[in-house]
């Protein structure tokens, strides 16, 4: 991986991978597409989720941005 992996804390708890027990993740943002918005060409209006990807095995956590 060429992405920078870091330790992550969510609501005061350290994130640990449930698959390999690693504790460093890299981050990406993903749109939570809905069929209606996609059909109308409004994908940009969908909500986003923050993903934390385990730097060892690739397990992905999804957290919805509560805005």
C-alpha positions in Angstrom: 0.0 0.0 0.0 1.1 3.5 -0.7 -1.3 5.1 1.7 -0.3 6.4 5.1 -1.6 4.1 7.9 -2.4 5.4 11.4 -3.9 4.3 14.6 -7.6 5.3 14.8 -9.8 6.2 17.8 -13.6 6.2 17.5 -15.7 7.5 20.4 -12.7 7.0 22.8 -11.9 3.4 21.7 -8.9 2.3 19.7 -9.9 0.6 16.4 -8.6 -3.0 16.1 -9.1 -5.2 13.1 -11.4 -8.1 13.9 -9.7 -10.3 11.3 -6.0 -9.9 12.0 -5.8 -7.8 15.2 -3.8 -5.1 13.5 -4.2 -1.5 14.8 -3.2 0.7 11.8 -5.6 1.8 9.1 -5.6 4.1 6.1 -8.7 6.2 5.3 -10.9 6.8 2.3 -14.3 8.4 1.8 -17.0 6.5 -0.1 -20.4 7.8 -1.3 -23.4 5.7 -0.1 -25.2 5.6 -3.4 -28.9 5.3 -3.7 -30.6 4.0 -6.8 -32.9 7.0 -7.0 -30.1 9.5 -6.9 -28.0 7.5 -9.4 -30.9 7.1 -11.8 -31.4 10.9 -11.8 -27.6 11.7 -12.0 -27.4 13.1 -8.5 -24.8 10.8 -7.1 -23.0 13.9 -5.6 -26.0 14.4 -3.3 -25.6 11.0 -1.6 -24.3 10.8 2.0 -20.6 10.0 2.5 -19.1 7.3 4.7 -15.6 7.3 6.1 -13.8 4.0 5.6 -10.9 2.7 7.7 -9.0 0.0 5.8 -6.7 -2.4 7.7 -3.2 -1.9 6.5 -2.5 -5.6 6.8 -5.5 -7.6 5.6 -7.7 -5.0 4.0 -10.7 -5.3 6.2 -12.9 -2.2 5.9 -14.8 -0.4 8.6 -17.6 2.0 7.5 -18.7 5.0 9.5 -21.5 7.2 8.3 -20.8 10.9 8.6 -23.6 12.1 10.8 -24.3 15.5 9.2 
